[in-house]
């Protein structure tokens, strides 16, 4: 299978499989700029609505087939099954070929093998979600990392951090006036960035629950990027352009990355007031180039993090 770039995900919007407007979203007729969509059959669907949700998903795939496939301008399409057993059923649907991959909820060592056996279709990539109590244990995460590497790690486009579920494990909910990094999730994200990121796994940022405080969303996104996260779950279309702008690369970083990756780059040099050392900065430079490819280079003259207020006002439609 051709490995999808984790930077292609951008803002990932989750929608219940019961939604009747899924075809409009898949065919880029409703949400401008959406890069990736997850049709959810798990937490977003009540038990009594599962059969209706499955029928609706089947109808979506049949419509995609009738239209000759998904458009190149539409979002990547993923499905989040309720369980490995459901994933095995979906895996055998002939029209599942129109889906890019599965999001695996609540992945752990105890169910990893079941998920691997369930999702056998070779074209389906995987996005496991880390959202169980074991995630707080670095030892358990090191064991999970080893197990993932022992399997077909190329199928894993990214590991998703399930912030709400992890906070729920602690009986907590985030303060709406602070970022997630003012909670125990700050430790978890930093730990996962080290354990999983050092093994080459991309990680995406947890959902931002607030819909009114876009400035706080910007602050959290700047911290996401500082921790190496490559995308973020969105819960509302309003968040999508803000997430994508935060993932853009500032001109200074892009220029530095190009100099670091240049064949004639010296072992150590100074650029824009900072030391550059290709031997240690090349991985960062490759990440900057990939981010710029998928999200572009910022056109403002400000710093290298966050979203400028004029851009925010434009998004809000405020003069």
Buried (B, 14 or more C-beta within 10 A) or exposed (E): EEEBBBBBBBBBBBBBBBBEEBBEBBBBEEBEEBBBBBBBBBBBBEEEBBEEBBEBBBEBBEBBEEEEEBEEEBBBBBBBBBBBEBBBEBBEBEBBEBBBBBBBBBBBBEBBEBBBEBBEBEEBBBBBBBBBEBBBEBEBBEBBBEBBEEBEBEBBBBBBBBBBBBBEBEEEEBEEEEBBBEBBBBEBBBBBBBBBBEEEBBBBBBBBBBEEBBEBBBBBBBBBBEBBBBBBBBBEBBBBBBBBBBBBBBBBBBBBBBBBBEEEBEEEBEEEEEEBEBEEBBEBBEBBBBBBEBBBBBEEEEEBBBBBEEBBEEBEEEE
